[in-house]
Amino acid sequence: MSQASLSPVLVRAITRVMRPLVRLMLASGITYPFIAELLKGLFVEVADKEFWLDGKPSTDSRISLLTGVHRKDVRRLRNQELAADMSMPEVISVGAQLVTAWLEQPPFVDADGRPRPLPRLSSSDGEVSFERLVMSRSKDIRARVVLDEWLRLGIVSLDDKDRVVLSTEAFIPKEGLEEKLYFFAHNLHDHAAAATHNLVGDGAPWLERSVYYDALSQSSIEELNTQAQQLSAHMLKTLNHSAMRLETRDAQDSTPHQRFTCGVYFYSEPTSGETTK
């Protein structure tokens, strides 16, 4: 496909999608030469892995034709490994299991299904506690280590009775760049992958919907944001409960396992700024 034959609508769409990412790069000190070399490697990697012809790997020449990357660079880039996908930080992998238990499983929830404030240490009578919560999921990590990290990240707080209180029903650290970047990459990748599949993929489309209005006051935006947070919290908690039940059932299934992501987002800006951000 020649550059002249590219759809102007597609180019505008890609440009708009890239703007917030370029803003993040500039804010983080990432320059154009760095990202250009990174993109060159990504073009070669995706062409190499996903654009086979008749079920056969592509030659360097074909990848060069597909990507516009010089054949000498294609050969070099095919022989070097790009950075691996971001792995889940340990605080999230362990913490996600603990938060799930705290949100879903007795005795860590009250009669209304809400997470209980938990005393920090277990008592001799076996009272439910934060220490007991941690021990229910891991015998190798101390409750104090988890508590200190969660206090730092803003996931929990201590009340006036020195009980540990879950600060949010979503496992979203308020501090900790590594954790934020993991969720940034995971959520944005899966959203973009679903939308891309719906444009160019085979098979049934993935769920990818939004509500859009452009003539609202700031107070209306705030009201809608509050409602969206309430509704999404209920949806995500319901899905979390179902996924935990199904994962337990599927543990005995020998077929290859799959992962899924279902998320929500809310964003607002002045209507006049639509074309600049």
C-alpha positions in Angstrom: 0.0 0.0 0.0 1.5 3.4 -1.0 1.4 6.3 1.5 -0.8 8.2 -0.9 -3.5 5.4 -0.8 -3.7 5.4 3.0 -7.2 6.4 4.3 -7.1 9.9 5.7 -9.7 8.8 8.3 -7.3 6.1 9.5 -4.4 8.5 9.7 -6.4 11.0 11.7 -7.6 8.2 14.1 -4.0 6.9 14.7 -2.8 10.5 15.2 -5.4 11.1 17.8 -4.7 7.8 19.6 -1.0 8.7 19.7 -1.3 12.2 21.1 -1.7 11.2 24.8 1.1 8.7 24.5 3.4 11.3 23.0 2.4 13.6 25.9 3.4 10.8 28.3 6.7 10.3 26.5 7.6 14.0 26.5 6.7 14.3 30.2 9.0 11.3 30.9 12.0 12.5 28.9 11.6 10.0 26.0 12.8 11.6 22.8 11.8 11.0 19.1 15.0 9.1 18.2 14.5 6.7 21.0 10.9 5.9 20.2 11.7 5.7 16.4 14.1 2.9 17.1 11.7 1.2 19.4 8.9 1.4 16.8 11.2 0.0 14.2 11.8 -3.0 16.3 8.0 -3.4 17.0 7.1 -3.2 13.3 9.6 -6.0 12.6 8.4 -8.1 15.5 4.7 -7.8 14.7 5.3 -8.4 11.0 7.5 -11.4 11.8 5.0 -13.0 14.2 1.6 -12.2 12.8 1.9 -11.6 9.0 3.0 -15.0 7.7 2.2 -16.0 4.1 0.6 -19.4 3.5 1.4 -20.5 7.0 5.2 -19.9 6.5 7.5 -17.4 8.2 8.3 -14.3 6.2 11.7 -13.6 4.6 13.7 -10.5 5.5 12.7 -9.1 2.1 9.0 -9.5 2.7 9.2 -8.0 6.2 11.1 -5.1 4.7 8.4 -4.6 2.1 5.6 -4.8 4.7 7.2 -2.4 7.2 9.4 -0.1 5.2 12.3 -1.0 7.4 15.6 -1.5 5.6 16.4 -5.2 5.0 19.7 -4.8 6.9 17.9 -3.5 9.9 15.2 -6.3 9.6 18.0 -8.9 9.8 19.5 -7.2 12.8 16.2 -6.7 14.6 15.0 -10.3 14.0 18.1 -11.6 15.7 17.7 -9.5 18.9 15.0 -9.9 21.5 12.8 -6.9 22.4 12.2 -6.3 26.0 9.8 -8.8 27.4 6.2 -7.9 28.3 5.9 -6.3 31.7 5.5 -8.9 34.4 3.0 -8.3 37.2 4.8 -6.7 40.2 4.8 -9.0 43.2 2.8 -6.6 45.3 0.0 -6.9 42.7 0.1 -10.6 42.1 0.0 -11.4 45.8 -2.2 -8.4 46.7 -4.8 -9.2 44.0 -5.5 -12.5 45.7 -5.7 -10.9 49.1 -8.1 -8.2 47.9 -10.3 -10.7 46.2 -10.6 -12.8 49.4 -11.3 -9.6 51.4 -14.0 -8.5 49.0 -15.7 -11.9 48.5 -15.0 -14.5 51.1 -16.4 -15.0 54.6 -15.3 -14.2 57.3 -13.6 -11.2 55.8 -16.9 -9.7 54.6 -19.8 -8.6 56.7 -23.5 -9.6 56.4 -24.0 -7.1 53.6 -21.0 -8.4 51.6 -18.7 -5.4 52.4 -15.1 -5.8 53.4 -14.7 -5.8 57.2 -12.2 -3.5 59.0 -9.7 -6.1 60.2 -7.6 -6.0 63.4 -3.9 -6.1 62.5 -3.0 -9.2 64.5 -4.8 -12.5 65.2 -6.0 -13.1 68.7 -5.9 -16.3 70.7 -9.6 -16.9 70.0 -9.1 -17.0 66.2 -10.8 -13.7 65.5 -10.7 -12.6 61.9 -7.7 -10.3 61.3 -5.5 -8.9 58.6 -2.8 -11.3 59.7 -5.2 -14.2 59.2 -6.2 -12.8 55.7 -2.5 -12.8 54.6 -1.9 -16.3 56.0 -5.0 -17.6 54.1 -3.2 -16.8 50.8 0.5 -17.1 51.6 2.6 -18.7 54.2 5.8 -17.2 52.8 5.1 -13.5 53.3 4.6 -11.7 56.6 1.5 -9.7 57.2 3.5 -6.7 58.4 5.4 -6.5 55.0 2.1 -6.5 53.1 0.6 -3.9 55.5 3.5 -1.5 55.2 3.5 -1.7 51.4 -0.3 -1.2 51.2 -0.2 1.7 53.6 2.5 3.3 51.3 0.4 2.6 48.2 -2.8 3.9 49.8 -4.7 0.6 49.4 -5.5 0.4 53.1 -5.6 2.8 56.0 -5.7 2.4 59.8 -8.8 3.6 61.7 -9.0 5.0 65.2 -9.3 1.5 66.6 -6.0 0.5 64.8 -7.9 -1.7 62.4 -6.9 -2.2 58.8 -9.5 -0.7 56.4 -9.6 -1.4 52.7 -9.5 2.0 51.1 -11.0 1.1 47.7 -12.9 -1.8 46.1 -10.6 -1.6 43.1 -7.0 -2.6 43.4 -5.5 0.6 42.2 -2.4 1.8 44.0 -2.3 5.6 44.6 1.5 5.6 44.8 4.2 3.4 43.3 5.2 4.1 39.7 5.9 0.4 38.8 2.4 -0.6 39.8 0.8 2.3 37.9 2.8 1.5 34.8 1.8 -2.1 34.9 -1.9 -1.3 34.9 -1.3 1.5 32.3 0.3 -1.0 29.9 -2.1 -3.9 30.7 -5.4 -1.9 30.4 -4.4 0.2 27.5 -3.0 -2.8 25.5 -6.2 -4.9 26.0 -8.5 -2.0 25.2 -6.5 -1.3 22.0 -6.3 -5.0 21.1 -10.1 -5.3 21.4 -10.7 -2.3 19.3 -8.1 -3.4 16.7 -9.6 -6.8 16.5 -13.0 -5.2 15.8 -11.5 -3.3 12.9 -9.2 -5.9 11.3 -9.7 -9.3 13.0 -11.7 -12.3 12.2 -14.6 -13.7 14.3 -17.1 -12.0 16.5 -16.3 -8.5 17.8 -15.2 -8.0 21.4 -17.3 -5.7 23.7 -16.0 -2.2 23.2 -18.6 0.5 23.8 -18.8 4.0 25.2 -21.3 6.8 25.9 -20.5 10.2 24.5 -22.1 13.7 24.9 -20.5 17.1 24.2 -22.7 19.8 25.6 -22.6 19.3 29.4 -21.7 21.6 32.3 -18.9 20.9 34.8 -21.4 20.1 37.5 -23.1 17.6 35.1 -19.8 16.0 34.4 -19.1 15.6 38.1 -22.6 14.0 38.6 -22.0 11.6 35.8 -18.5 10.8 37.0 -19.9 9.9 40.4 -22.6 7.7 38.9 -20.1 6.0 36.6 -17.9 5.1 39.6 -20.8 3.7 41.5 -22.1 1.6 38.6 -18.7 0.4 37.5 -17.8 -0.7 41.1 -20.9 -2.9 41.1 -20.2 -4.3 37.7 -16.5 -5.1 38.4 -17.3 -6.6 41.8 -20.0 -8.9 40.2 -17.6 -9.9 37.4 -14.9 -10.6 40.0 -17.2 -12.8 41.9 -18.2 -14.8 38.8 -14.6 -15.1 37.5 -13.4 -16.4 40.9 -16.1 -19.0 40.9 -15.4 -20.1 37.3 -11.7 -20.2 37.8 -12.2 -22.6 40.7 -14.4 -24.7 38.4 -12.0 -24.6 35.5 -8.9 -25.6 37.5 -9.7 -29.2 36.7 -10.0 -28.4 32.9 -7.0 -29.7 30.9 -7.7 -27.4 27.9 -5.4 -24.4 27.5 -6.3 -21.6 29.8 -7.2 -18.0 28.7 -7.1 -14.7 30.4 -9.6 -11.8 30.1 -9.9 -8.1 30.9 -13.0 -6.1 31.3 -12.5 -2.5 32.3 -14.2 0.9 32.4 -12.9 4.5 32.0 -14.3 8.0 32.3 -12.7 11.1 30.7 -13.8 14.7 30.2 -12.3 17.8 28.6 -13.6 21.1 27.1 -15.5 20.4 23.9 -13.2 23.0 22.1 -10.2 20.9 23.0 -11.3 17.8 21.3 -9.0 18.1 18.4 -5.9 19.0 20.4 -5.7 16.3 23.1 
